[in-house]
Each structure stands twice: as C-alpha cells, then as structure tokens.
Amino acid sequence: MPNVHRLTFARLLEPIERMNRCSWRRLWALWLLVVRISIVALPLLTPLCIAQEPAKAPETPATAVNTTLPVNWIYGAYIPKDAPTQPLTGDQRFKLYVRQTYTTPGIYVKTVIFALHDQAKEDEPDWGDGVSGFAKRLGSLHAGNVIQNSLTAMGNAAVGFEPRYDRCRCEGAWPRIRHAVVRNFITYGGADDKAIRPQIMSYAAAFGAGVTVASWEPNNHGVLPKGYQSMATQAWVGVVVDALAEFAPDIKRMLHKNKADGK
C-alpha cells in the first residue's frame, strides 16, 4: 500500500524542486531587472533635474564634485556643519544619484554585509547555503538597494526635497543625537526650500523596493509584509547612519589624537 503521507510530501516538494531548477534563470532575470530599472531611472531623473535648474549665474571656476557634493562611503551624502544649506540643482541631484548608486563603494559594501548576515541566518533556505545561495542573496539585495536609491532620487527630485544629511549647527551630545534621530524622519524643501517636510520619499522607496524584492523571492507569503519590513529597516538603519554622519568628525579627531599620543 503506498505511503499517502510520503506521496503528499513529494507533491509538496515538486514546486520547490522546479524552483531550484530555474533558480539561475531567476537570478539572471533579477540582474536584467536591475539593468532595466537603471536604464529607466537615469532618463527619468534627468528631466526632473533639468526642470529644477535655476537661471544660470555668471560663470565661476568649477569646483570638484567631491567638494561640492561630499559623499562618504559609509554614511552617504552630507552637508558639512559650516557649509551653507543651498538647494541642489538638477545637475547636482543627478551626479549625487550616480555617485551614491554606482560609483562609490558604500552600496556594494552594504550589500555584501547584509548578504553575509542573511547567509549566516540561512534566510531564504531554498536558495541554499553554498556559493550559489550567497550569489542569489547578494544579487537580490543589490537589486533592492539600486531600486530603493532610484525611487528615492526620483521622488526627491520630483518634489524638490533635500536628500543629504545636514550636520547639526548646535553644541552638546544630546542635541546632536536628537537632531540625527529626528532628521531621519524629516527633511527640507518643496515650494519653500527651508520648510520642514516629512521624509516620505525615503520610506515610500523602501516600501517599493521591499515589495519588488519579495516578488521574486521563493515561498514569500505576500509582498506587503516585506514592504513594511523594509520600511522598518530604513527607520533604524537611517538613525544609525545619520548618527555616524553627525559624529564622524569627532570620531576622526579622536582616532587621530590617539594615534598622535601613541607615537
């Protein structure tokens, strides 16, 4: 007499086996999706940025992009404490997007760290725990990061919001910590360049990226929970990143001082 339970279990495993057979095709499709999103995002962002270009002032000597748009590979784009907060031009927004998404190592380092974490946790076990599984997790996370950056950049450009972290022009540890926490949930811009606005674009982009990533993950139980989880991750990671951006000069001075004292 056939084992009914074994036959039932075998039928349940059939979709997973089919999924494993086509896993590399899924990974290839994932990379194609990233390329397509990048191709779409670049031309979409360009007209949004051009529309924000102010009337050209008399030409002045050009300064390096690294000076006008500082981007740290750990905590991203920021406005130095003593620098004036000026609205970004369309060209600056475009350059900032390209640097944060493609040409600085931060997004790649973050992707590798989170992929190693997911590999250790055996997140998405159907992807396996070897090199193949790590490659799938790495590809999925990188695609999500590119999608989130692209959506954030396009959203901020459309409404004129400030995408950079501005260091607190205050003194004392607590006011600076409070500024770093609050700044993760508010920004400036819109019709009034100095008006406080809710940081809706970052969280909408996190939700959109989470939902998109969930659509190709095996055995997902709905895309909406993944979107909410991505928003929650944006909240705590954003606070940590803003705190690093706020206190990075102090940490750097302390490290240099300790190094000098050790000589």
C-alpha positions as CSV (number, residue, x, y, z in Angstrom):
1,M,0.0,0.0,0.0
2,P,1.5,3.4,-1.0
3,N,2.5,5.7,1.8
4,V,0.0,8.5,1.5
5,H,2.0,10.9,3.6
6,R,5.1,10.4,1.6
7,L,3.3,10.9,-1.7
8,T,1.7,14.1,-0.3
9,F,5.0,15.4,0.9
10,A,6.6,14.6,-2.5
11,R,3.9,16.6,-4.2
12,L,4.5,19.5,-1.9
13,L,8.2,19.4,-2.8
14,E,7.6,19.4,-6.5
15,P,7.2,23.3,-6.7
16,I,10.4,23.7,-4.7
17,E,12.3,21.3,-7.0
18,R,11.1,23.2,-10.0
19,M,12.1,26.4,-8.3
20,N,15.7,25.1,-7.7
21,R,16.0,24.0,-11.4
22,C,15.1,27.5,-12.6
23,S,16.9,29.4,-9.8
24,W,19.8,30.5,-12.0
25,R,17.3,31.7,-14.6
26,R,15.6,33.7,-11.8
27,L,19.0,35.2,-10.8
28,W,19.7,36.2,-14.4
29,A,16.2,37.7,-14.7
30,L,17.0,39.6,-11.5
31,W,20.1,41.2,-12.9
32,L,18.2,42.1,-16.1
33,L,15.6,43.8,-13.9
34,V,18.3,45.9,-12.2
35,V,19.7,46.9,-15.6
36,R,16.3,47.9,-16.8
37,I,15.5,49.9,-13.7
38,S,18.8,51.7,-14.0
39,I,18.2,52.4,-17.7
40,V,14.7,53.7,-16.9
41,A,15.8,55.7,-13.8
42,L,18.6,57.6,-15.4
43,P,16.5,59.2,-18.2
44,L,13.5,59.7,-15.9
45,L,15.7,61.5,-13.3
46,T,17.3,63.7,-15.9
47,P,14.2,65.7,-17.0
48,L,13.2,66.0,-13.3
49,C,16.6,67.5,-12.5
50,I,16.7,69.8,-15.6
51,A,13.3,71.2,-14.6
52,Q,14.8,72.4,-11.3
53,E,17.7,74.2,-12.9
54,P,17.8,77.8,-11.8
55,A,18.7,80.7,-14.1
56,K,22.4,80.5,-14.8
57,A,24.6,82.9,-12.9
58,P,27.9,84.3,-14.3
59,E,30.3,81.5,-14.8
60,T,32.7,80.8,-11.9
61,P,35.6,78.4,-11.7
62,A,34.3,74.9,-11.4
63,T,34.9,73.0,-8.2
64,A,35.4,69.3,-7.8
65,V,32.3,67.2,-7.3
66,N,33.8,65.7,-4.2
67,T,34.0,69.2,-2.7
68,T,30.5,70.4,-3.6
69,L,28.8,67.1,-3.1
70,P,30.6,65.2,-0.4
71,V,29.7,61.5,-0.2
72,N,31.1,59.3,2.4
73,W,31.2,55.6,1.5
74,I,29.9,54.6,5.0
75,Y,27.1,57.2,5.7
76,G,26.4,58.7,2.3
77,A,25.8,62.3,1.2
78,Y,26.0,65.1,3.8
79,I,26.3,68.8,4.3
80,P,29.2,69.9,6.4
81,K,28.4,71.8,9.6
82,D,29.9,75.1,8.4
83,A,28.6,74.9,4.8
84,P,25.5,76.8,3.7
85,T,22.4,74.8,3.0
86,Q,21.7,75.6,-0.6
87,P,19.0,73.7,-2.7
88,L,20.6,71.3,-5.1
89,T,20.4,72.0,-8.8
90,G,19.2,69.3,-11.2
91,D,22.7,68.5,-12.4
92,Q,23.9,68.1,-8.8
93,R,21.0,65.8,-8.0
94,F,21.9,63.6,-11.0
95,K,25.6,63.5,-10.0
96,L,24.7,62.7,-6.4
97,Y,22.4,59.8,-7.6
98,V,25.1,58.3,-9.8
99,R,27.7,58.5,-7.1
100,Q,25.6,57.0,-4.3
101,T,24.2,54.2,-6.5
102,Y,27.0,53.2,-8.8
103,T,30.4,54.9,-8.3
104,T,31.1,54.9,-4.6
105,P,31.8,51.6,-2.7
106,G,29.2,52.2,0.1
107,I,26.3,50.5,-1.7
108,Y,28.5,47.5,-2.5
109,V,29.9,47.2,1.0
110,K,26.4,47.4,2.5
111,T,25.1,44.7,0.1
112,V,27.9,42.3,1.0
113,I,27.5,42.8,4.7
114,F,23.7,42.2,4.6
115,A,24.2,39.2,2.3
116,L,26.7,37.6,4.7
117,H,24.2,38.2,7.5
118,D,21.4,36.6,5.5
119,Q,23.7,33.7,4.6
120,A,24.6,33.1,8.2
121,K,20.9,33.2,9.1
122,E,20.1,30.9,6.2
123,D,17.5,33.4,5.0
124,E,15.5,32.0,2.1
125,P,16.7,28.4,2.7
126,D,15.5,27.3,-0.8
127,W,18.5,29.3,-2.2
128,G,20.9,27.0,-0.4
129,D,23.9,27.8,1.8
130,G,26.8,27.5,-0.7
131,V,28.3,29.9,-3.2
132,S,25.2,29.7,-5.3
133,G,23.0,30.6,-2.4
134,F,25.3,33.5,-1.5
135,A,25.2,34.8,-5.1
136,K,21.4,34.8,-5.1
137,R,21.2,36.7,-1.8
138,L,23.8,39.1,-3.0
139,G,22.1,39.7,-6.3
140,S,18.7,40.1,-4.6
141,L,20.0,42.6,-2.0
142,H,21.9,44.7,-4.6
143,A,18.9,44.9,-6.8
144,G,16.8,46.1,-3.8
145,N,19.4,48.7,-3.0
146,V,19.5,50.0,-6.6
147,I,15.7,50.1,-6.8
148,Q,15.5,52.0,-3.4
149,N,18.1,54.5,-4.4
150,S,16.5,55.1,-7.8
151,L,13.0,55.6,-6.3
152,T,14.3,57.9,-3.6
153,A,16.2,60.0,-6.0
154,M,13.3,60.3,-8.4
155,G,10.8,61.1,-5.6
156,N,13.0,63.8,-4.0
157,A,13.8,65.4,-7.4
158,A,10.1,65.5,-8.3
159,V,9.1,67.4,-5.1
160,G,12.4,69.2,-4.5
161,F,13.3,67.6,-1.2
162,E,16.8,67.7,0.2
163,P,18.4,64.2,0.0
164,R,21.5,65.0,2.1
165,Y,22.1,64.8,5.8
166,D,22.9,68.2,7.3
167,R,25.1,68.2,10.4
168,C,23.6,69.9,13.4
169,R,24.7,73.5,13.9
170,C,24.4,73.0,17.7
171,E,26.6,72.1,20.6
172,G,26.4,69.2,23.0
173,A,25.9,65.5,22.6
174,W,22.2,65.3,23.3
175,P,21.1,68.0,20.9
176,R,23.2,66.4,18.2
177,I,21.8,62.9,18.9
178,R,18.3,64.3,18.8
179,H,19.0,66.0,15.5
180,A,20.3,62.8,14.0
181,V,17.3,60.8,15.1
182,V,14.7,63.4,14.0
183,R,16.5,64.1,10.7
184,N,15.8,60.5,9.6
185,F,12.1,61.3,9.6
186,I,12.0,64.9,8.3
187,T,13.7,66.8,5.5
188,Y,13.6,70.3,3.9
189,G,12.4,71.5,0.6
190,G,9.4,71.7,-1.6
191,A,7.8,75.1,-2.5
192,D,9.7,76.7,0.4
193,D,13.3,75.4,0.3
194,K,13.7,75.9,4.1
195,A,10.3,74.4,5.1
196,I,10.3,71.1,7.2
197,R,8.8,68.2,5.3
198,P,8.1,64.6,6.3
199,Q,10.7,62.2,4.9
200,I,8.1,60.3,2.9
201,M,10.2,59.6,-0.2
202,S,12.8,57.5,1.6
203,Y,10.1,55.3,3.2
204,A,8.0,55.1,0.1
205,A,11.1,54.0,-1.8
206,A,12.0,51.4,0.9
207,F,8.4,50.0,0.7
208,G,8.6,49.9,-3.1
209,A,11.9,48.1,-3.1
210,G,10.8,45.6,-0.4
211,V,7.7,44.7,-2.4
212,T,9.7,44.3,-5.6
213,V,12.3,42.1,-4.0
214,A,9.6,40.0,-2.4
215,S,8.1,39.3,-5.8
216,W,11.0,37.1,-6.9
217,E,11.8,35.5,-3.5
218,P,10.8,31.9,-3.2
219,N,8.0,30.9,-0.8
220,N,7.1,34.5,0.1
221,H,3.8,34.8,2.0
222,G,2.8,38.1,0.4
223,V,4.7,41.1,-0.8
224,L,3.2,43.7,1.6
225,P,4.8,42.4,4.8
226,K,8.2,42.6,3.0
227,G,7.5,46.2,2.2
228,Y,6.6,47.1,5.8
229,Q,9.7,45.2,7.0
230,S,11.9,47.3,4.5
231,M,10.4,50.5,5.9
232,A,11.2,49.4,9.5
233,T,14.8,48.6,8.4
234,Q,15.0,52.1,6.8
235,A,14.0,53.6,10.2
236,W,16.6,52.0,12.4
237,V,19.4,51.9,9.8
238,G,18.7,55.5,8.9
239,V,19.1,56.6,12.5
240,V,22.4,54.7,12.8
241,V,23.7,56.2,9.6
242,D,22.7,59.7,10.5
243,A,24.4,59.4,13.9
244,L,27.6,58.2,12.1
245,A,27.3,61.2,9.8
246,E,26.8,63.6,12.7
247,F,29.7,62.3,14.9
248,A,32.1,61.2,12.2
249,P,34.3,64.3,12.6
250,D,34.6,63.8,16.3
251,I,35.4,60.1,15.9
252,K,38.1,61.0,13.3
253,R,39.7,63.6,15.6
254,M,39.7,61.2,18.5
255,L,41.4,58.5,16.4
256,H,44.0,61.0,15.1
257,K,44.6,62.2,18.7
258,N,45.1,58.6,20.0
259,K,47.4,57.9,17.1
260,A,49.5,61.0,17.8
261,D,49.6,60.2,21.5
262,G,50.8,56.7,20.7
263,K,53.9,57.9,18.8
